[in-house]
Amino acid sequence: MTNEKANLKLTLEKAQEQFTIWRKTRKKRGSIPEKLWNVAISLAETYTIHQISKGLNLNHTVLKDRVEAKTKPGAK
């Protein structure tokens, strides 16, 4: 495995750590914070939607919709 691939894998692993911490420390079931959604969306530049949704245990369709909304021209 090249260093580049190892670094990319670490990015998904770091996101997994952030989601795990959030899931363990939240007080009740609720919406995923926008900060974490932004982390997941940013991974779409490197990973497929499938890899991200599987790795972070996210709804594939919701993630796909958020990524598409973020990458449309004129999106914030």
N, C-alpha and C positions, 0 to 999 in steps of 0.2 A: 504494500500500500504506500502510495507516495505521501509526502508531507502535506500536500494540498488536500488530498482526500481525507487524511487524518484530521486536519484542521476543520474541514467541512463537517465531519462526523462530530467533532467536539461541539460545534455550534448547535446541532440538534440535541446533543447530550446536555448542554447547558440549559437549553430551553426545557428539556424534560425535568431537570432539577428544579427549575423555577416553578413549573406546574405542579410538581410533586410537593414542594414546600407549601404552595398556596393551598393545595387540596388537603394537606395535613393540618394546616393552621386555621382554615376558615371556620367560622362558628356554626354556620348552617348552610344548607344547599342554597345556591344562588348563582347569579350570572358571573361569568368569567370577567374579571376586570379588563378594561380596554388596554391597559398596559400589557397584559399577557396576550391579548388578541394581536396587538401590534408586533409582539415578538414572533408569534406564529406566522403572521402575514409576511414579515420580513424574511422568513426562511424560504418563502416561495421563489425567491430569486435563485436559490441554490437547489432546493429539493422539490419533488413533485407534491401535489396536494395529497396524494395517497400516502406518501412517506410521512408527511407532517401529521396528518390526521391519525395515522396508526401510531406514530411515535409519541404523540402528545395526548392520545385518547380523546380526540375531538370529532364532532360530527362533520363528516366529509362535505356534505352539501352546504352547511353553514360556513365552513372555512372557505370553500370554493367561492361562494357568493361574496364573502368579505374580501377575498383576494381580488376578484374581478372588479368589485366596486372601487378598491384602492388603486387599481392599475388602469382604470378607464381615464381617457384624457379629461382633464379638468378636475379630477378627484384630488382631494387633499392628502 
